[in-house]
Each structure stands twice: as C-alpha cells, then as structure tokens.
Amino acid sequence: MDEGGSAMTDRRRAGDDPQPGVRAVPDASAAGSEDPEDSEPERERRLRRARFLAELAEARELRKRVAPRRTRAAELHERVLRTFRY
C-alpha cells in the first residue's frame, strides 16, 4: 500500500488530546532531580493554569449560548483556516 498519507493520519491521531496545544509535562516527583522547594510553585502554577482553562472553557460555552450565530460563523472560519494552510 501507499504510505504517503500516513504522516497526516499519525499527526491527527497524536492530536486527539482533550486539550489541544497543551503538552503533557512529566511529574516533577518522577524525575527525582527536582528540589522539594521547586515543586510547590510548580503545583501552584498548574492549579492557576487549570483554573484559567476551566474558566476559558466556561466562557466559550456561554458565548455559544448567547451568540450562536456568531459562534457558528467563527467555527466555520476556523475550519476553513485549518483546511487551507499555506
């Protein structure tokens, strides 16, 4: 079989994350080389980030309910931009 399209398929499979654009960061305790002092600010940063992402998702859902026509137009525009990359 022809393997020409497999790279795109692999990229799509790899991109099926629940949060696109967010990379999985290994746990600091698993690395073993991290100081205990460094883990606390990292944990706080992750909590702030999680809170921010939750609020962002909530705002998007609210926007969908309040302005469905504008949301559909924006989603269509995003799909077109994703389809036709230069």
C-alpha positions, 0 to 999 in steps of 0.5 A: 500500500501507499504510505504517503498519507500516513504522516497526516493520519499519525499527526491527527491521531497524536492530536486527539488530546482533550486539550489541544496545544497543551503538552503533557509535562512529566511529574516533577516527583518522577524525575527525582532531580527536582528540589522539594522547594521547586515543586510547590510553585510548580503545583501552584502554577498548574492549579492557576493554569487549570483554573484559567482553562476551566474558566476559558472553557466556561466562557466559550460555552456561554458565548455559544449560548448567547451568540450562536450565530456568531459562534457558528460563523467563527467555527466555520472560519476556523475550519476553513483556516485549518483546511487551507494552510499555506 
